[in-house]
């Protein structure tokens, strides 16, 4: 049976009353033209190629990632449950990491989780001070995973490096990987996470 890996990508979230702020965000958002016209992708899509046929990589497109709501993401996430086996691996990048941390703390999970990977996961606010709104984390986190890995780069322009340290306090037994110059971890290849997944 193939090892299952679910990867939840990032997004942005706004308060219900901040619709104009959301529209301004869309106006200001710059598109990456080269990415639009090429086959270039980030490490999340590359996991299928890097890990090979022994792994089943699920990359659900979460609802409205530009103005995400926790309730909507939860409903969509739960649609995956009928397909899962024990020893599933969960990977959350940016807001996806906060989503998994909150979901696993507040809800049951139907299968045994072999590992949880938090990559540049936001804890309480981004570098501009924007809070998590509906994704706000409980005071005490619980992750029913056999192993936890936390990755963050000191030069992350989106999520403060201090958020990694907050997750580390919540999960003191986690394996922590600190980088100097990976930004928000949107690179095409991520050999460290590939190696850690293979080591499970």
VOPAGU-2260 file (C-alpha; in pm, 1 decimal, decimal comma):
REM VOPAGU-2260
SITE   aa  ch    i         X         Y         Z
SITE  UNK   A    0       0,0       0,0       0,0
SITE  UNK   A    1     132,9     343,5     -90,5
SITE  UNK   A    2     224,9     592,1     180,7
SITE  UNK   A    3     -34,2     870,9     176,2
SITE  UNK   A    4      69,6    1233,5     209,5
SITE  UNK   A    5    -178,2    1522,1     225,4
SITE  UNK   A    6     -33,1    1865,5     151,1
SITE  UNK   A    7    -233,0    2173,4     251,9
SITE  UNK   A    8     -98,9    2492,1      95,1
SITE  UNK   A    9    -120,5    2846,0     222,9
SITE  UNK   A   10    -355,7    3134,5     174,7
SITE  UNK   A   11    -477,4    3460,7     321,3
SITE  UNK   A   12    -770,6    3539,3     544,7
SITE  UNK   A   13    -963,9    3855,7     625,5
SITE  UNK   A   14   -1229,0    3945,0     880,5
SITE  UNK   A   15   -1586,8    3945,2     751,7
SITE  UNK   A   16   -1605,6    4321,6     793,6
SITE  UNK   A   17   -1277,8    4374,4     602,7
SITE  UNK   A   18   -1411,9    4310,2     253,4
SITE  UNK   A   19   -1264,7    4633,5     119,5
SITE  UNK   A   20    -924,9    4533,8     261,1
SITE  UNK   A   21    -958,5    4200,6      79,8
SITE  UNK   A   22   -1037,9    4377,8    -247,5
SITE  UNK   A   23    -735,6    4602,9    -199,6
SITE  UNK   A   24    -523,0    4293,2    -140,9
SITE  UNK   A   25    -641,2    4154,2    -476,1
SITE  UNK   A   26    -566,6    4485,9    -648,0
SITE  UNK   A   27    -213,9    4494,0    -504,4
SITE  UNK   A   28    -131,3    4126,6    -559,9
SITE  UNK   A   29     136,9    4084,6    -826,6
SITE  UNK   A   30     115,8    3781,8   -1051,4
SITE  UNK   A   31     427,0    3582,9   -1136,2
SITE  UNK   A   32     412,9    3593,9   -1515,7
SITE  UNK   A   33     692,0    3337,7   -1559,0
SITE  UNK   A   34     504,5    3090,4   -1341,2
SITE  UNK   A   35     183,7    3148,7   -1538,5
SITE  UNK   A   36     341,2    3059,3   -1873,4
SITE  UNK   A   37     581,1    2784,9   -1768,8
SITE  UNK   A   38     578,9    2440,5   -1612,6
SITE  UNK   A   39     762,6    2583,2   -1312,1
SITE  UNK   A   40     609,0    2481,4    -981,4
SITE  UNK   A   41     703,4    2481,4    -617,2
SITE  UNK   A   42     814,2    2187,8    -402,3
SITE  UNK   A   43     459,3    2082,4    -313,4
SITE  UNK   A   44     378,8    1974,5    -668,8
SITE  UNK   A   45     731,3    1838,6    -706,4
SITE  UNK   A   46     681,1    1588,4    -421,9
SITE  UNK   A   47     518,1    1341,8    -660,5
SITE  UNK   A   48     826,1    1341,0    -880,5
SITE  UNK   A   49    1075,4    1347,7    -592,4
SITE  UNK   A   50     916,9    1072,2    -383,1
SITE  UNK   A   51     813,8     838,9    -663,4
SITE  UNK   A   52     560,0     559,9    -700,1
SITE  UNK   A   53     568,8     436,1    -339,5
SITE  UNK   A   54     386,1     750,3    -228,4
SITE  UNK   A   55      38,6     887,9    -295,6
SITE  UNK   A   56      46,8    1267,8    -275,8
SITE  UNK   A   57    -286,4    1449,1    -230,9
SITE  UNK   A   58    -283,6    1822,3    -304,5
SITE  UNK   A   59    -636,9    1945,6    -236,8
SITE  UNK   A   60    -715,7    2295,6    -361,9
SITE  UNK   A   61    -861,4    2455,9     -52,2
SITE  UNK   A   62   -1164,1    2684,4     -98,8
SITE  UNK   A   63   -1097,4    3052,1    -172,5
SITE  UNK   A   64    -735,6    3060,8     -59,1
SITE  UNK   A   65    -725,3    3439,7    -105,1
SITE  UNK   A   66    -994,0    3490,6     160,6
SITE  UNK   A   67    -996,7    3163,2     348,9
SITE  UNK   A   68   -1245,7    3057,3     614,8
SITE  UNK   A   69   -1166,0    2782,9     863,1
SITE  UNK   A   70   -1515,1    2629,0     843,8
SITE  UNK   A   71   -1493,6    2601,3     464,8
SITE  UNK   A   72   -1144,9    2450,0     475,1
SITE  UNK   A   73   -1259,9    2199,9     741,5
SITE  UNK   A   74   -1554,0    2082,0     529,8
SITE  UNK   A   75   -1328,0    2035,0     227,2
SITE  UNK   A   76   -1054,4    1862,2     430,8
SITE  UNK   A   77   -1305,4    1614,7     573,1
SITE  UNK   A   78   -1405,1    1507,4     221,2
SITE  UNK   A   79   -1063,9    1336,9     202,2
SITE  UNK   A   80   -1129,0    1114,0     502,7
SITE  UNK   A   81   -1301,1     822,8     319,7
SITE  UNK   A   82    -986,6     778,1     107,6
SITE  UNK   A   83    -732,7     769,9     392,3
SITE  UNK   A   84    -538,8     484,0     550,7
SITE  UNK   A   85    -358,9     467,7     884,3
SITE  UNK   A   86      -8,4     615,4     901,8
SITE  UNK   A   87    -104,8     913,3     684,8
SITE  UNK   A   88     139,8    1205,4     666,2
SITE  UNK   A   89       6,7    1562,2     691,0
SITE  UNK   A   90     199,1    1860,8     552,8
SITE  UNK   A   91      88,7    2221,0     605,1
SITE  UNK   A   92     257,3    2522,6     448,1
SITE  UNK   A   93     196,0    2874,9     583,9
SITE  UNK   A   94    -177,9    2912,4     659,7
SITE  UNK   A   95    -207,6    2541,0     578,7
SITE  UNK   A   96      12,0    2468,5     881,4
SITE  UNK   A   97    -207,7    2680,0    1109,4
SITE  UNK   A   98    -513,6    2505,9     966,7
SITE  UNK   A   99    -377,7    2160,1    1049,0
SITE  UNK   A  100    -267,1    2268,0    1398,3
SITE  UNK   A  101    -612,1    2409,9    1474,3
SITE  UNK   A  102    -808,3    2129,1    1311,5
SITE  UNK   A  103    -618,2    1851,1    1487,2
SITE  UNK   A  104    -651,8    2026,6    1822,5
SITE  UNK   A  105   -1024,5    2089,8    1795,3
SITE  UNK   A  106   -1143,5    1779,9    1606,9
SITE  UNK   A  107   -1095,0    1408,4    1595,8
SITE  UNK   A  108    -904,6    1256,0    1308,0
SITE  UNK   A  109   -1022,3     922,9    1167,2
SITE  UNK   A  110    -680,2     766,0    1102,2
SITE  UNK   A  111    -344,8     732,2    1274,2
SITE  UNK   A  112    -112,4    1015,6    1173,9
SITE  UNK   A  113     245,3     906,0    1125,4
SITE  UNK   A  114     385,8    1256,9    1096,5
SITE  UNK   A  115     285,4    1622,1    1086,7
SITE  UNK   A  116     504,2    1865,7     892,1
SITE  UNK   A  117     464,4    2240,3     955,6
SITE  UNK   A  118     641,4    2451,9     692,5
SITE  UNK   A  119     663,8    2829,9     747,4
SITE  UNK   A  120     345,2    2793,6     949,4
SITE  UNK   A  121     184,7    3112,9    1074,6
SITE  UNK   A  122     103,0    3104,9    1446,6
SITE  UNK   A  123     -89,0    3422,6    1528,6
SITE  UNK   A  124     -21,5    3692,8    1266,1
SITE  UNK   A  125     177,1    3749,2     948,5
SITE  UNK   A  126     467,4    3994,8     923,3
SITE  UNK   A  127     222,0    4277,4     846,4
SITE  UNK   A  128      38,0    4203,7    1170,9
SITE  UNK   A  129    -270,5    4056,6    1003,4
SITE  UNK   A  130    -429,8    3808,4    1247,4
SITE  UNK   A  131    -558,1    3460,5    1165,9
SITE  UNK   A  132    -926,2    3546,2    1226,0
SITE  UNK   A  133   -1122,4    3220,2    1192,6
SITE  UNK   A  134    -793,1    3024,4    1189,2
SITE  UNK   A  135    -690,5    3162,0    1532,2
SITE  UNK   A  136    -522,5    2886,7    1729,9
SITE  UNK   A  137    -635,1    2761,4    2070,4
SITE  UNK   A  138    -411,5    2839,8    2365,3
SITE  UNK   A  139    -284,5    2480,9    2386,7
SITE  UNK   A  140    -222,9    2277,4    2071,2
SITE  UNK   A  141    -253,4    1901,2    2042,3
SITE  UNK   A  142    -120,1    1708,2    1745,1
SITE  UNK   A  143    -201,7    1336,0    1752,2
SITE  UNK   A  144      96,3    1252,7    1531,2
SITE  UNK   A  145     376,7    1006,9    1600,4
SITE  UNK   A  146     633,1    1263,9    1481,0
SITE  UNK   A  147     628,5    1639,4    1419,4
SITE  UNK   A  148     866,2    1838,0    1198,1
SITE  UNK   A  149     888,0    2218,2    1189,0
SITE  UNK   A  150    1064,9    2412,0     911,5
SITE  UNK   A  151    1123,2    2787,6     893,5
SITE  UNK   A  152    1367,3    3029,7     736,7
SITE  UNK   A  153    1505,8    3326,7     927,7
SITE  UNK   A  154    1446,7    3554,1     627,2
SITE  UNK   A  155    1079,2    3461,5     577,8
SITE  UNK   A  156     908,9    3784,1     458,9
SITE  UNK   A  157     554,1    3650,9     514,6
SITE  UNK   A  158     554,4    3468,0     848,9
SITE  UNK   A  159     776,3    3591,1    1132,8
SITE  UNK   A  160    1056,2    3356,6    1237,1
SITE  UNK   A  161     928,9    3393,1    1594,2
SITE  UNK   A  162     619,6    3191,7    1491,0
SITE  UNK   A  163     842,2    2887,1    1446,5
SITE  UNK   A  164     958,2    2930,4    1805,0
SITE  UNK   A  165     596,1    2949,4    1923,9
SITE  UNK   A  166     520,0    2617,3    1755,1
SITE  UNK   A  167     836,0    2474,3    1907,5
SITE  UNK   A  168     708,8    2568,3    2254,2
SITE  UNK   A  169     379,6    2392,5    2178,6
SITE  UNK   A  170     554,3    2084,2    2040,3
SITE  UNK   A  171     883,4    2055,8    2235,1
SITE  UNK   A  172     961,2    1709,6    2094,2
SITE  UNK   A  173     936,8    1821,8    1732,8
SITE  UNK   A  174    1232,1    1799,7    1495,8
SITE  UNK   A  175    1313,3    2157,4    1392,6
SITE  UNK   A  176    1488,3    2259,9    1070,3
SITE  UNK   A  177    1603,8    2623,3    1054,9
SITE  UNK   A  178    1720,4    2783,9     730,5
SITE  UNK   A  179    1896,8    3113,1     664,9
SITE  UNK   A  180    1783,8    3212,4     314,8
SITE  UNK   A  181    1477,8    3015,8     199,3
SITE  UNK   A  182    1225,8    3299,0     239,6
SITE  UNK   A  183     870,5    3168,2     268,4
SITE  UNK   A  184     979,4    2823,8     149,3
SITE  UNK   A  185     831,5    2860,8    -199,7
SITE  UNK   A  186    1135,6    2715,1    -374,4
SITE  UNK   A  187    1104,5    2460,1    -653,4
SITE  UNK   A  188    1284,7    2187,2    -458,3
SITE  UNK   A  189    1281,3    2103,2     -89,1
SITE  UNK   A  190    1527,9    1815,2     -44,6
SITE  UNK   A  191    1514,8    1829,4     336,2
SITE  UNK   A  192    1143,2    1751,3     357,0
SITE  UNK   A  193    1183,1    1477,0      96,3
SITE  UNK   A  194    1458,8    1320,3     306,3
SITE  UNK   A  195    1254,3    1349,2     626,3
SITE  UNK   A  196     948,3    1188,7     465,1
SITE  UNK   A  197    1159,5     903,2     332,0
SITE  UNK   A  198    1307,8     850,7     680,3
SITE  UNK   A  199     968,8     776,4     837,2
